Amino acid sequence: MAINDDETAAQRERLGSLKPPGLGALFERLVGDDQSVLEQVDRNARALAKTALSKLDVVSRAEFDAQAAVLQRTRAKVDELEQTLAALSAELDKASDT
């Protein structure tokens, strides 16, 4: 039984030495002192983000603000019309009571 334990420990040690380097070490090795890799990664990330955003159904801030202003004016007009309707309904009710 002790032989199997020793063999298992040796196998674990061999596998431990075969472990891939950590992400930080891999990145450091990839990048090193060369800024061109970082610039290329940055360009690719920006292009990917731009592509993803172009597929979304979004509007610009200016369009949003314009629509918000239209909605605000419309809401004010609806409120005004509701008040006018309420006043006319009250007058109609008074006229029909007499």
C-alpha positions as CSV (number, residue, x, y, z in Angstrom):
1,M,0.0,0.0,0.0
2,A,2.9,2.4,0.7
3,I,4.2,1.8,-2.8
4,N,0.9,3.0,-4.3
5,D,0.9,6.0,-2.1
6,D,4.5,6.9,-3.2
7,E,3.5,6.4,-6.8
8,T,0.5,8.6,-6.4
9,A,2.5,11.3,-4.8
10,A,5.1,11.1,-7.6
11,Q,2.3,11.3,-10.2
12,R,0.8,14.3,-8.5
13,E,4.2,16.0,-8.4
14,R,4.8,15.4,-12.1
15,L,1.3,16.7,-12.9
16,G,1.9,19.7,-10.7
17,S,5.0,20.6,-12.7
18,L,3.1,20.3,-15.9
19,K,0.4,22.8,-14.8
20,P,0.0,25.7,-17.3
21,P,1.3,29.1,-16.2
22,G,-1.2,31.4,-14.5
23,L,-3.1,33.9,-16.5
24,G,-0.9,36.7,-15.2
25,A,2.3,35.0,-16.2
26,L,0.8,34.1,-19.6
27,F,-0.3,37.7,-20.2
28,E,3.1,39.0,-19.1
29,R,4.8,36.7,-21.5
30,L,2.5,37.6,-24.3
31,V,2.8,41.4,-23.8
32,G,6.3,41.8,-22.4
33,D,7.5,45.3,-23.3
34,D,5.9,45.4,-26.7
35,Q,3.1,48.0,-26.8
36,S,1.9,47.0,-30.3
37,V,0.2,43.9,-28.8
38,L,-1.7,46.1,-26.4
39,E,-2.7,48.5,-29.1
40,Q,-3.9,45.6,-31.3
41,V,-6.0,44.2,-28.4
42,D,-7.4,47.7,-27.8
43,R,-8.3,48.2,-31.5
44,N,-9.9,44.8,-31.6
45,A,-11.9,45.4,-28.4
46,R,-13.1,48.7,-29.7
47,A,-14.2,47.2,-33.0
48,L,-16.0,44.4,-31.2
49,A,-17.8,46.8,-28.9
50,K,-18.7,49.0,-31.9
51,T,-20.1,46.1,-33.8
52,A,-22.1,44.9,-30.8
53,L,-23.6,48.3,-30.1
54,S,-24.5,48.8,-33.8
55,K,-26.7,45.7,-33.6
56,L,-28.6,47.1,-30.6
57,D,-31.8,49.1,-31.2
58,V,-30.7,52.3,-29.5
59,V,-31.1,56.0,-30.3
60,S,-28.7,58.9,-29.9
61,R,-29.0,61.2,-26.9
62,A,-30.2,64.0,-29.1
63,E,-33.0,61.9,-30.5
64,F,-33.9,60.8,-27.0
65,D,-34.0,64.4,-25.7
66,A,-36.1,65.5,-28.7
67,Q,-38.6,62.7,-28.1
68,A,-38.7,63.5,-24.4
69,A,-39.6,67.2,-25.2
70,V,-42.4,66.1,-27.6
71,L,-43.7,63.7,-24.9
72,Q,-43.7,66.5,-22.3
73,R,-45.6,68.9,-24.6
74,T,-48.1,66.2,-25.5
75,R,-48.6,65.4,-21.8
76,A,-49.2,69.1,-21.1
77,K,-51.8,69.3,-23.9
78,V,-53.5,66.1,-22.7
79,D,-53.8,67.6,-19.2
80,E,-55.2,70.8,-20.6
81,L,-57.8,68.9,-22.7
82,E,-58.8,66.8,-19.7
83,Q,-59.4,69.9,-17.7
84,T,-61.4,71.5,-20.6
85,L,-63.4,68.3,-20.9
86,A,-64.1,68.1,-17.2
87,A,-65.3,71.8,-17.2
88,L,-67.6,71.2,-20.2
89,S,-68.9,68.0,-18.6
90,A,-69.7,69.9,-15.5
91,E,-71.5,72.7,-17.5
92,L,-73.5,70.0,-19.4
93,D,-74.5,68.3,-16.1
94,K,-75.6,71.7,-14.7
95,A,-77.6,72.5,-17.9
96,S,-79.3,69.1,-17.8
97,D,-80.3,69.4,-14.1
98,T,-82.2,72.6,-14.8
